[in-house]
C-alpha cells in the first residue's frame, strides 16, 4: 500500500481531519504526546480503544506517520472527518488540545 500525504508541509497548531479515498487522515501538531498517540493507535488497531463501538466497527486499520510539521494518523474505514474528531475529543482528549 502506498501512503501519500497530500497535505501541505505547514506546521499544525491544532488537530485536523481530512477525508481520503479509503478513510480519514487525522493531522496532529508535532508536539502531540507521542506515547499517548502510539497507545491510541495500537488500541484502535486491536479494537480496545475507548471509542464508541459503532465507530470502532467501521475502522479496518490505523497507521501513524511522522511528516514535516505534523503527525498523521491514517484511519482506514467508512468513517468521516467529523466522526474522527468527535471520537478523538471524547476518547483521547489529551490529543485534541494544544500542548504547551
N, C-alpha and C positions, 0 to 999 in steps of 0.2 A: 504494500500500500504506500502510495506517495503522499507525504504530508507537506502541503504547501500552505503558506500563510500569505494571504492577500491583503493583510493589514499594513498600514504604513509603519515605518520604524520610528514611531513617536513614543516617547515615554508617557505611560499612562499614570494618572493620579487616582483613578477610581475604576472599579470593575466595569467591563462592557461585555455584552454578549452579541454575537453576530451569527446569523443563520448561514449554514453551509449546505452543500448538496446532500450530505448524509447525517446532518445533525446540527450542532452548535459549537462555535468556538467561544470559550469564556476567556477573556483577556483580563489579566490582573497586573497591578503595578509590580515592579521588580522587588519592592521591599515587602511584599506579601510574605508572611512567615512560611518558609519552605517546609519545615517539619509538619505544620498543620496542613498545608496544601498536599504534601505527599501522603499523609494519612487519609485525607479526604478522598483523593484519587484512588488509593488502594481499597478503602472501604466501599467506594462506589462500584469498583470492578467486581467485588465479591457479593454485592447486594446487602452489605451490612452497615450502610450509612443511615443517618437519621432522616433521610428524605422520605416523603410520602410514598407509600408502597405503589400507588398508581403511577407516580413519576418514575420510580425505580424500574418498574416493569417495562417502561418504554426505552430504557437505555440498553445498548448492546456492547458498549465499550467506552472507556475513559483513558486518555493519554495526556501526559504532561510534557510540554516543550518549553525550553528557555529560549527567548528570542530577544533581539535588540529592543530595549526599552520596556519590555513586558514579559510576563509568563503567559503561556497559552495552554488551556486545558481543552482538548478536543473531545467533545461528548458525542458519540455516535448513537443515533436512535431517532425515534419520532418525537422529539422534544422541540420546543420553541425557545427563543432567547428569553422571553418574559418568564417562562416556566423555570428556566435555569437560574435566572437572577432571583426569583422568588424563593426557590428551594435553597439557594445558597444563603440568603438572608436568614431563613428560618433554621437551617441545619448546621451552618458554619458561619455564624455572624462575625467571627474574627477574620474571615476572608473578605468580608464586604466593606469593612471600614478602613480608611487610610491609616497606615501605621505611622507613628512619629519617631 
